[in-house]
Amino acid sequence: MKLVEITGNPPQHQVGIGMVCPFDMALDRELWRWMPDSVSLHFTRTGFIDAPIDVDLCRDLNNHSDIAAAVRSVSAIGPRVFGYACASGSFVYGMAGARELSNCMRAAGAAAAVTTSEALIRALDAMGVSRIAVATPYTSALTGLLCDFLAESGRTVVAQAGLGRDHEIWTIPYPVTCELIRAADHPDAEAIFVSCTNLWTYDILGLLEAELGKPILSANQVTAWATLTDAGVVAESPLHDGQSLFARAA
């Protein structure tokens, strides 16, 4: 039998990022697309809840004991930072509620932690955005809570648009999301935020930025950017097809 000669080295040392996701998160692959080769994502999920995506469900997703257990489930491999990859589950109780979730993750063993909603505020601060338009797949009640959260952060929401969906948001195709973003745009908006970590956005952000002439931020994008920043590796990331968050706020 002829022995096969093995050459080369195993992958370089990986920086770990833990991602706590809701039970119905379907877009693990999208979050990977922002990651440089030096980073590994370690996904963990909260428990199943049989309910439509509405305000009550998002309050249930804010369960601290569930989130703490999810953090502990991957803590043994030492992620450098944890993200809570859920926009509505982190803005539903306002800015204080988002901070409490991060504190909960740190208390459970996370070296550093950030929620999607906190990541959004950090991205807006980094880009100097004070007037924003909001595009969501949510019901009107959830969209309203997002607008309240942004107002609490000192932003002015100049326009909003929503799809009224309460289930299977991950099935929404790109053309529908593009039209949603266009519907949300307003001349006074300095940027547009596309909410929900279960809504595909990666391939359209740069295209819509070029079309509308302003930054288009998405929930998964800001979560990836903030966790990479806290892990100390954001500068290694490419510019991601014209997405200005990575080009201007790295």
Secondary structure by P-SEA (a helix, b strand, c coil): cbbbbbbcccccccbbbbbbccccccccccccccccccbbbbbbbcccccccccaaaaaaaccaaaaaaaaaccccccccccccccccccccccaaaaaaaaaaaaaacccccccaaaaaaaaaaaaccccbbbbccccaaaaaaaaaaaaaaccccccccccccccccccccaaaaaaaaaaaccccccbbbbbcccccccccaaaaaaaacbbbbcaaaaaaaaaaaaaccccccccccccccccccc
